Amino acid sequence: MMSIYPWQTYEWQRFMEMQQQDRMPHAILLCGPEGIGLNQFAQTVAMQMLCLSKNEETNSACGICQSCQLYIAGSHPDLNIIEPEEAGKQLKIAQVRELIEYVTLKSFSGKLKIAIIEPADAMNRATANALLKTLEEPPSQSMLFLLSHRPSKLPITIRSRCQRIDFKPSYDQTAAEWLDQEFADANFSADLLLRLAGGGPLKAKVLLEDEQLAFRHTLIKDLRRIAKKNCDPVQIAAHWHTLGLENTLNWLMKIILDLIRLKLLRERANLINLDLKEDLQDLVNSLDLLALVKNYDFVLLKYQQSTGPMNYNPLSILEEIVLHWNNPEIAK
């Protein structure tokens, strides 16, 4: 049975209040950092809204009515979830057109037709425009949830026609306790994991399961070699490519931010990679602050390009970053 995560209590209460006051919109944009659990939240709300016999005390889904049983089995005819056919790819216009046709059909239960779009920012201009009319003139029984970790990538015309609910990064004790229960034997504290995951508890879990935290040691070692100019930049880029473009760029931005903070604040620096402070301090002593800022801007630019609509060559992006590290003045 679907349930919200413990750090989502505030947002759940907001939904319950909207229902009780009969002011549920036809389209809701759920936004938050990666790993905050937007999908599970949306599905829990959907199950609750479709339930035919809600729990009177908690107003949550009963879990036993016909609607709940269909939902649990993954075959509820009044719920449609669309996502890219391949991870990281865009939603196709045919998928959005099918969704539009779906929400215009009569509800099986006589209540709602619910659609979840994840991630909504995987829509290009054509797919967003196709959805726009449905957002402007929604069928009476329709309910759309748009999920996004990067809402700024959505056209303003889409954002303005949805009621937006933002999930803040979770660093509190509730999220820390959940992580401790999930990974009681982890070599990293829950507080550190949440810091590294940007406040997304589910992302912290992925970092551990995929052993991504070891990437940081590799990147710091490679940056030191690049700074000393005793390595082959092409080989470094090829190695980073095996770690994955998005992972490499994400960790590079976090590491460079920490290096900038160390340059500015020394012992008072509030680091993301707190467990690597000595390694970072050793590296930052040989670096220039202005060059670090330029390198951060350059990596950020490359991240934006890699997550945008154009198809850039991942290896070429990484080669540019390696070559740029010692020559930040070449940035355009």
Secondary structure, DSSP 8 states (H G I E B T S, - for coil): -----GGGHHHHHHHHHHHHTT---SEEEEE--TTS-HHHHHHHHHHHHH-SS--TTT----S-SHHHHHHHTT--TTEEEE--SSTT----HHHHHHHHHHHHS--SSSS-EEEEETTGGG--HHHHHHHHHHHHS--TTEEEEEEES-GGGS-HHHHTTSEEEE-----SHHHHHHHHHH-TT-SS-HHHHHHHTTT-HHHHHHHHHTTTTHHHHHHHHHHHHHHHT-S-HHHHHHHHHHH-HHHHHHHHHHHHHHHHHHHHHGGG---SSGGGHHHHHHHHTTS-HHHHHHHHHHHHHHHHHHTSSS---HHHHHHHHHHHHT-GGG--
